[in-house]
């Protein structure tokens, strides 16, 4: 019996979800990456393998992690609206839907993204 690390377990969950979730140019995939310091979000067209738009909180100085995640969520939604995208597929990348991930998703929904 092997003991898997947290990173390996998250990667297993991530791959399980990625088998089912695909983004297209009409309905791209909103992929999230969360580190201890920052949170990143990008809209990906899996059919062509292109990143359509991205946002992160590296340049945001004020606030805690939750408020920064909300800013990133509203930013990615505004960028999506600029390029004409309203519907997306949400990919948590193996993270639980709570905390910063949920705050980002709720902020994106408030800005008008549908998922």
MMTF fields as JSON, N, C-alpha, C and O atoms, coordinates in Angstrom:
{
  "mmtfVersion": "1.0.0",
  "mmtfProducer": "UNKNOWN",
  "numBonds": 459,
  "numAtoms": 460,
  "numGroups": 115,
  "numChains": 1,
  "numModels": 1,
  "chainsPerModel": [1],
  "groupsPerChain": [115],
  "chainIdList": ["A"],
  "bondAtomList": [4, 2, 8, 6, 12, 10, 16, 14, 20, 18, 24, 22, 28, 26, 32, 30, 36, 34, 40, 38, 44, 42, 48, 46, 52, 50, 56, 54, 60, 58, 64, 62, 68, 66, 72, 70, 76, 74, 80, 78, 84, 82, 88, 86, 92, 90, 96, 94, 100, 98, 104, 102, 108, 106, 112, 110, 116, 114, 120, 118, 124, 122, 128, 126, 132, 130, 136, 134, 140, 138, 144, 142, 148, 146, 152, 150, 156, 154, 160, 158, 164, 162, 168, 166, 172, 170, 176, 174, 180, 178, 184, 182, 188, 186, 192, 190, 196, 194, 200, 198, 204, 202, 208, 206, 212, 210, 216, 214, 220, 218, 224, 222, 228, 226, 232, 230, 236, 234, 240, 238, 244, 242, 248, 246, 252, 250, 256, 254, 260, 258, 264, 262, 268, 266, 272, 270, 276, 274, 280, 278, 284, 282, 288, 286, 292, 290, 296, 294, 300, 298, 304, 302, 308, 306, 312, 310, 316, 314, 320, 318, 324, 322, 328, 326, 332, 330, 336, 334, 340, 338, 344, 342, 348, 346, 352, 350, 356, 354, 360, 358, 364, 362, 368, 366, 372, 370, 376, 374, 380, 378, 384, 382, 388, 386, 392, 390, 396, 394, 400, 398, 404, 402, 408, 406, 412, 410, 416, 414, 420, 418, 424, 422, 428, 426, 432, 430, 436, 434, 440, 438, 444, 442, 448, 446, 452, 450, 456, 454],
  "bondOrderList": [1, 1, 1, 1, 1, 1, 1, 1, 1, 1, 1, 1, 1, 1, 1, 1, 1, 1, 1, 1, 1, 1, 1, 1, 1, 1, 1, 1, 1, 1, 1, 1, 1, 1, 1, 1, 1, 1, 1, 1, 1, 1, 1, 1, 1, 1, 1, 1, 1, 1, 1, 1, 1, 1, 1, 1, 1, 1, 1, 1, 1, 1, 1, 1, 1, 1, 1, 1, 1, 1, 1, 1, 1, 1, 1, 1, 1, 1, 1, 1, 1, 1, 1, 1, 1, 1, 1, 1, 1, 1, 1, 1, 1, 1, 1, 1, 1, 1, 1, 1, 1, 1, 1, 1, 1, 1, 1, 1, 1, 1, 1, 1, 1, 1],
  "groupList": [{"groupName": "UNK", "atomNameList": ["N", "CA", "C", "O"], "elementList": ["N", "C", "C", "O"], "formalChargeList": [0, 0, 0, 0], "bondAtomList": [1, 0, 2, 1, 3, 2], "bondOrderList": [1, 1, 2], "singleLetterCode": "X", "chemCompType": "L-PEPTIDE LINKING"}],
  "groupTypeList": [0, 0, 0, 0, 0, 0, 0, 0, 0, 0, 0, 0, 0, 0, 0, 0, 0, 0, 0, 0, 0, 0, 0, 0, 0, 0, 0, 0, 0, 0, 0, 0, 0, 0, 0, 0, 0, 0, 0, 0, 0, 0, 0, 0, 0, 0, 0, 0, 0, 0, 0, 0, 0, 0, 0, 0, 0, 0, 0, 0, 0, 0, 0, 0, 0, 0, 0, 0, 0, 0, 0, 0, 0, 0, 0, 0, 0, 0, 0, 0, 0, 0, 0, 0, 0, 0, 0, 0, 0, 0, 0, 0, 0, 0, 0, 0, 0, 0, 0, 0, 0, 0, 0, 0, 0, 0, 0, 0, 0, 0, 0, 0, 0, 0, 0],
  "groupIdList": [1, 2, 3, 4, 5, 6, 7, 8, 9, 10, 11, 12, 13, 14, 15, 16, 17, 18, 19, 20, 21, 22, 23, 24, 25, 26, 27, 28, 29, 30, 31, 32, 33, 34, 35, 36, 37, 38, 39, 40, 41, 42, 43, 44, 45, 46, 47, 48, 49, 50, 51, 52, 53, 54, 55, 56, 57, 58, 59, 60, 61, 62, 63, 64, 65, 66, 67, 68, 69, 70, 71, 72, 73, 74, 75, 76, 77, 78, 79, 80, 81, 82, 83, 84, 85, 86, 87, 88, 89, 90, 91, 92, 93, 94, 95, 96, 97, 98, 99, 100, 101, 102, 103, 104, 105, 106, 107, 108, 109, 110, 111, 112, 113, 114, 115],
  "secStructList": [7, 7, 7, 7, 7, 2, 2, 2, 2, 2, 2, 2, 2, 2, 2, 2, 2, 2, 6, 6, 7, 7, 7, 7, 1, 1, 1, 7, 3, 3, 3, 3, 3, 3, 7, 1, 1, 7, 3, 3, 3, 3, 3, 3, 3, 6, 6, 6, 6, 3, 3, 3, 3, 3, 3, 3, 1, 6, 6, 7, 7, 1, 1, 7, 2, 2, 2, 2, 2, 2, 2, 2, 2, 2, 2, 2, 2, 2, 2, 2, 2, 2, 6, 6, 7, 7, 5, 7, 3, 3, 3, 7, 6, 6, 7, 7, 1, 1, 6, 2, 2, 2, 2, 2, 2, 2, 2, 2, 2, 2, 6, 6, 7, 5, 7],
  "xCoordList": [0.843, 0.0, 0.884, 1.813, 0.591, 1.367, 0.579, -0.65, 1.296, 0.684, 0.904, 2.043, -0.185, -0.084, -0.051, -0.677, 0.685, 0.757, -0.509, -1.304, -0.679, -1.838, -1.829, -2.878, -0.63, -0.503, -0.928, -1.597, -0.546, -0.93, -2.44, -3.056, -3.03, -4.477, -5.238, -6.244, -4.762, -5.403, -5.281, -6.221, -4.111, -3.914, -4.838, -5.32, -5.086, -6.016, -7.423, -8.106, -7.864, -9.183, -9.263, -10.278, -8.179, -8.131, -8.308, -9.074, -7.609, -7.704, -9.072, -9.563, -9.681, -11.014, -12.031, -12.911, -11.902, -12.818, -12.526, -13.455, -11.248, -10.866, -11.323, -11.448, -11.576, -12.116, -13.509, -13.908, -14.239, -15.629, -15.824, -16.78, -14.942, -15.112, -14.19, -12.969, -14.78, -14.022, -14.564, -15.767, -13.665, -14.064, -14.007, -13.16, -14.903, -14.906, -14.753, -14.68, -14.705, -14.575, -15.852, -15.805, -16.985, -18.26, -18.437, -18.929, -18.034, -18.203, -16.877, -16.705, -15.932, -14.608, -14.623, -15.6, -13.52, -13.359, -12.653, -11.603, -13.233, -12.606, -11.79, -12.344, -10.481, -9.581, -8.967, -8.581, -8.882, -8.384, -7.103, -6.996, -6.122, -4.966, -4.801, -4.831, -4.627, -4.527, -3.193, -2.891, -2.397, -1.178, -1.371, -2.433, -0.356, -0.485, -0.589, -1.276, 0.086, 0.093, -0.953, -1.614, -1.105, -1.889, -2.973, -3.001, -3.879, -4.88, -4.914, -4.869, -4.993, -4.96, -6.223, -6.727, -6.726, -7.886, -7.641, -7.119, -8.026, -7.896, -9.029, -9.504, -9.444, -10.439, -9.715, -8.913, -10.0, -9.258, -10.204, -11.261, -9.801, -10.484, -9.723, -8.655, -10.265, -9.562, -9.511, -8.614, -10.449, -10.444, -9.244, -8.701, -8.826, -7.652, -6.431, -5.317, -6.63, -5.513, -5.041, -3.879, -5.918, -5.548, -6.153, -7.262, -5.396, -5.925, -6.53, -5.837, -7.811, -8.504, -8.249, -8.003, -8.303, -8.018, -7.619, -7.943, -6.916, -6.443, -6.45, -6.441, -6.467, -6.412, -5.728, -5.817, -5.044, -4.427, -4.397, -4.773, -3.947, -3.935, -2.522, -2.309, -1.566, -0.19, 0.003, 0.839, -0.748, -0.571, -1.504, -1.473, -2.329, -3.266, -2.571, -2.174, -2.423, -1.671, -2.58, -2.203, -3.763, -4.629, -5.608, -6.043, -5.95, -6.989, -6.442, -5.245, -7.355, -6.982, -7.199, -7.6, -6.937, -7.022, -8.434, -8.604, -9.446, -10.829, -11.213, -11.818, -10.865, -11.215, -10.433, -10.948, -9.181, -8.398, -9.012, -9.023, -9.519, -10.167, -11.425, -11.722, -12.163, -13.347, -12.97, -13.67, -11.868, -11.408, -11.003, -11.302, -10.323, -9.911, -11.146, -11.182, -12.149, -13.382, -14.105, -14.559, -14.218, -14.888, -14.041, -14.582, -12.725, -11.835, -11.924, -11.989, -11.927, -12.014, -13.376, -13.476, -14.42, -15.744, -15.81, -16.409, -15.206, -15.189, -14.393, -14.796, -13.258, -12.461, -13.231, -13.144, -13.985, -14.785, -15.876, -16.142, -16.503, -17.548, -16.974, -17.635, -15.732, -15.102, -14.901, -15.02, -14.593, -14.37, -15.633, -15.588, -16.763, -18.053, -18.427, -19.149, -17.96, -18.274, -19.178, -18.877, -20.294, -21.212, -21.337, -21.525, -21.237, -21.364, -20.004, -19.236, -19.715, -18.448, -18.699, -19.803, -17.648, -17.64, -16.64, -15.496, -17.042, -16.183, -15.389, -15.955, -14.072, -13.159, -12.41, -11.606, -12.667, -12.014, -10.6, -9.893, -10.174, -8.813, -8.492, -7.35, -9.476, -9.249, -9.368, -9.239, -9.613, -9.782, -11.237, -12.134, -11.456, -12.819, -13.49, -12.837, -14.788, -15.558, -15.92, -17.065, -14.942, -15.127, -14.03, -13.022, -14.209, -13.173, -12.919, -13.846, -11.633, -11.247, -11.836, -12.156, -11.982, -12.546, -14.006, -14.441, -14.746, -16.153, -16.291, -17.187, -15.422, -15.482, -15.232, -15.898, -14.275, -13.988, -15.187, -15.568, -15.779, -16.919, -18.129, -18.809, -18.391, -19.532, -19.35, -20.306, -18.123, -17.856, -18.022, -18.523, -17.601, -17.758, -19.233, -19.654, -20.016, -21.466, -22.137, -23.023, -21.704, -22.301, -22.019, -22.817, -20.882, -20.537, -21.236, -21.139, -21.941, -22.753, -22.349, -22.996, -21.306, -20.964, -21.968, -22.428, -22.306, -23.297, -22.587, -21.96, -22.697, -22.177, -22.82, -22.52],
  "yCoordList": [-1.184, 0.0, 1.242, 1.353, 2.162, 3.39, 4.541, 4.582, 5.45, 6.641, 7.775, 8.119, 8.353, 9.42, 10.773, 10.972, 11.69, 13.031, 13.808, 13.362, 14.947, 15.781, 16.235, 16.338, 16.506, 16.933, 15.83, 16.104, 14.595, 13.477, 13.246, 12.953, 13.374, 13.191, 14.275, 13.984, 15.539, 16.622, 16.389, 16.641, 15.905, 15.642, 14.528, 14.58, 13.526, 12.452, 13.01, 12.676, 13.864, 14.493, 15.385, 15.414, 16.108, 17.007, 16.236, 16.651, 15.123, 14.331, 13.663, 13.493, 13.29, 12.691, 13.7, 13.349, 14.939, 15.974, 16.34, 16.567, 16.401, 16.814, 15.831, 16.209, 14.568, 13.616, 14.032, 13.755, 14.692, 15.03, 16.48, 16.778, 17.377, 18.805, 19.258, 19.133, 19.784, 20.323, 21.693, 21.943, 22.571, 23.9, 24.028, 23.417, 24.817, 25.104, 26.605, 27.35, 27.044, 28.482, 29.222, 30.392, 28.539, 29.153, 29.132, 30.096, 28.031, 27.846, 27.349, 26.145, 28.266, 27.849, 27.364, 27.534, 26.763, 26.221, 27.258, 27.776, 27.558, 28.452, 27.59, 26.909, 27.623, 26.808, 27.662, 28.808, 27.09, 27.795, 27.134, 25.908, 27.941, 27.425, 28.263, 29.493, 27.597, 28.261, 27.902, 26.726, 28.91, 28.665, 29.269, 29.811, 29.173, 29.747, 31.269, 31.872, 31.887, 33.35, 33.903, 34.896, 33.266, 33.854, 32.906, 31.725, 33.471, 32.666, 33.114, 34.308, 32.157, 32.407, 31.823, 30.792, 32.494, 31.997, 32.248, 33.294, 31.277, 31.473, 30.77, 29.714, 31.373, 30.784, 30.08, 30.689, 28.782, 27.95, 27.344, 26.815, 27.43, 26.75, 25.445, 25.456, 24.32, 23.039, 22.488, 21.709, 22.873, 22.353, 22.867, 22.142, 24.112, 24.649, 24.732, 24.947, 24.563, 24.603, 26.01, 26.198, 27.008, 28.4, 28.918, 28.545, 29.787, 30.537, 31.816, 32.606, 32.03, 33.195, 34.44, 35.512, 34.316, 35.422, 34.854, 33.712, 35.657, 35.201, 36.36, 37.527, 36.021, 37.024, 36.4, 35.193, 37.24, 36.776, 37.93, 39.056, 37.639, 38.659, 39.077, 39.533, 38.936, 39.292, 40.79, 41.189, 41.616, 43.067, 43.713, 44.931, 42.924, 43.458, 43.464, 42.414, 44.641, 44.767, 44.734, 44.178, 45.319, 45.459, 44.301, 43.749, 43.939, 42.948, 41.586, 41.319, 40.733, 39.367, 38.465, 38.935, 37.188, 36.255, 36.144, 35.996, 36.211, 36.096, 37.291, 37.118, 38.495, 39.673, 39.701, 40.16, 39.21, 39.139, 38.138, 38.378, 37.025, 36.035, 36.619, 36.329, 37.435, 38.076, 39.053, 39.151, 39.773, 40.712, 39.956, 40.394, 38.822, 38.013, 37.469, 37.448, 37.031, 36.522, 37.578, 37.303, 38.78, 39.842, 40.284, 40.657, 40.244, 40.621, 39.64, 40.053, 38.345, 37.35, 37.425, 37.193, 37.75, 37.889, 39.107, 39.04, 40.207, 41.403, 41.152, 41.579, 40.458, 40.124, 39.218, 39.37, 38.276, 37.371, 38.136, 37.86, 39.089, 39.89, 40.698, 40.878, 41.186, 41.973, 41.161, 41.692, 39.864, 39.042, 38.288, 37.443, 38.599, 38.076, 36.716, 35.966, 36.382, 35.087, 35.313, 36.131, 34.579, 34.676, 33.371, 33.382, 32.234, 30.928, 30.256, 30.297, 29.632, 28.934, 27.594, 27.31, 26.778, 25.534, 25.737, 26.109, 25.504, 25.77, 24.535, 23.457, 24.689, 23.609, 24.008, 24.94, 23.31, 23.647, 23.093, 23.389, 22.305, 21.731, 20.873, 20.843, 20.188, 19.273, 19.898, 19.202, 21.202, 21.862, 21.739, 21.581, 21.812, 21.811, 23.135, 24.178, 23.09, 24.289, 24.987, 24.935, 25.634, 26.375, 27.415, 27.32, 28.395, 29.394, 30.269, 30.84, 30.371, 31.252, 30.826, 31.672, 29.51, 29.019, 29.457, 29.919, 29.312, 29.708, 31.223, 31.699, 31.984, 33.438, 33.908, 34.824, 33.282, 33.617, 33.296, 34.104, 32.128, 31.718, 32.626, 33.01, 32.964, 33.833, 35.224, 35.813, 35.75, 37.069, 37.034, 37.989, 35.939, 35.818, 35.729, 36.294, 35.029, 34.94, 36.302, 36.654, 37.07, 38.387, 39.335, 40.228, 39.141, 39.974, 39.522, 40.196, 38.384, 37.997, 36.72, 36.349, 36.031, 34.751, 33.693, 33.676, 32.816, 31.781, 30.435, 30.042, 29.726, 28.355, 27.676, 26.515],
  "zCoordList": [0.0, 0.0, 0.0, 0.8, -0.894, -0.965, -0.357, -0.425, 0.222, 0.784, -0.205, -0.522, -0.688, -1.661, -0.97, 0.072, -1.562, -1.015, -1.383, -2.21, -0.772, -1.056, -2.509, -3.146, -3.027, -4.412, -5.378, -6.375, -5.092, -5.932, -5.884, -6.909, -4.711, -4.581, -5.339, -5.986, -5.265, -6.002, -7.503, -8.256, -7.935, -9.354, -9.845, -10.977, -9.009, -9.357, -9.532, -10.501, -8.598, -8.702, -9.942, -10.638, -10.205, -11.356, -12.661, -13.531, -12.796, -14.022, -14.165, -15.281, -13.06, -13.092, -13.628, -14.414, -13.202, -13.66, -15.109, -15.885, -15.487, -16.836, -17.911, -19.076, -17.535, -18.494, -18.949, -20.08, -18.072, -18.33, -18.772, -19.488, -18.362, -18.591, -19.718, -19.617, -20.79, -21.915, -22.269, -22.188, -22.661, -23.085, -24.592, -25.244, -25.142, -26.567, -26.748, -25.771, -27.99, -28.227, -27.834, -27.456, -27.922, -27.544, -26.028, -25.441, -25.401, -23.963, -23.378, -23.183, -23.096, -22.632, -21.183, -20.454, -20.802, -19.447, -18.585, -18.962, -17.427, -16.455, -15.504, -14.642, -15.662, -14.859, -13.76, -13.989, -12.567, -11.388, -10.918, -10.926, -10.506, -9.785, -8.541, -8.596, -7.424, -6.132, -5.501, -5.303, -5.187, -4.43, -3.042, -2.737, -2.217, -0.878, -0.925, -0.1, -1.884, -1.975, -2.934, -2.629, -4.088, -5.17, -5.648, -5.3, -6.472, -7.148, -8.612, -8.906, -9.509, -10.941, -11.56, -11.116, -12.589, -13.327, -14.807, -15.194, -15.629, -17.066, -17.8, -17.382, -18.892, -19.771, -20.9, -21.609, -21.068, -22.001, -23.023, -22.68, -24.289, -25.381, -25.62, -26.233, -25.138, -25.226, -26.651, -26.974, -27.5, -28.859, -29.657, -30.491, -29.408, -30.093, -29.183, -29.66, -27.872, -26.934, -26.616, -26.256, -26.74, -26.496, -25.201, -24.817, -24.538, -23.415, -23.96, -24.601, -23.715, -24.256, -23.425, -23.978, -22.116, -21.21, -19.857, -19.531, -19.077, -17.771, -16.785, -17.177, -15.506, -14.442, -13.231, -13.005, -12.455, -11.21, -10.218, -10.544, -9.011, -7.971, -7.581, -6.457, -8.468, -8.143, -7.923, -7.112, -8.624, -8.514, -7.501, -7.326, -6.834, -5.837, -4.487, -3.982, -3.905, -2.647, -1.418, -0.387, -1.52, -0.352, -0.248, -1.259, 0.98, 1.217, 1.576, 1.473, 2.0, 2.34, 1.13, 0.065, 1.291, 0.164, -0.391, -1.601, 0.457, -0.01, -0.882, -1.94, -0.445, -1.239, -2.544, -3.563, -2.527, -3.758, -4.729, -5.936, -4.222, -5.08, -5.717, -6.876, -4.974, -5.526, -6.635, -7.643, -6.451, -7.476, -8.737, -9.847, -8.569, -9.724, -10.444, -11.674, -9.695, -10.301, -11.112, -12.223, -10.573, -11.325, -12.517, -13.558, -12.371, -13.469, -14.631, -15.789, -14.329, -15.4, -16.095, -17.299, -15.334, -15.935, -16.854, -17.927, -16.444, -17.293, -18.567, -19.65, -18.438, -19.618, -20.565, -21.784, -20.009, -20.833, -21.573, -22.742, -20.905, -21.542, -22.703, -23.726, -22.541, -23.602, -24.877, -25.981, -24.722, -25.906, -26.327, -27.221, -25.677, -26.124, -25.574, -26.232, -24.399, -23.783, -22.584, -21.714, -22.542, -21.414, -20.656, -19.439, -21.357, -20.719, -20.665, -21.626, -19.517, -19.342, -18.663, -18.198, -18.617, -17.86, -16.738, -16.998, -15.496, -14.343, -13.976, -13.793, -13.866, -13.518, -12.254, -12.276, -11.158, -9.891, -9.796, -8.832, -10.76, -10.812, -9.602, -9.145, -9.089, -7.983, -6.606, -5.599, -6.544, -5.249, -4.811, -5.638, -3.508, -3.003, -3.317, -3.353, -3.542, -3.852, -2.549, -2.1, -1.957, -0.721, -0.624, -1.325, 0.226, 0.447, -0.765, -1.339, -1.154, -2.25, -3.585, -4.419, -3.796, -5.051, -5.166, -6.221, -4.092, -4.09, -4.221, -4.919, -3.564, -3.651, -5.082, -5.563, -5.759, -7.153, -8.039, -8.886, -7.848, -8.659, -8.431, -9.383, -7.183, -6.884, -7.485, -7.99, -7.431, -8.015, -9.539, -10.133, -10.162, -11.613, -11.986, -12.996, -11.181, -11.436, -11.288, -12.066, -10.277, -10.057, -11.212, -11.498, -11.879, -13.03, -14.309, -15.334, -14.264, -15.397, -16.11, -17.089, -15.663, -16.284, -15.874, -14.732, -16.793, -16.52, -16.512, -17.496, -15.372, -15.244, -14.086, -13.807]
}
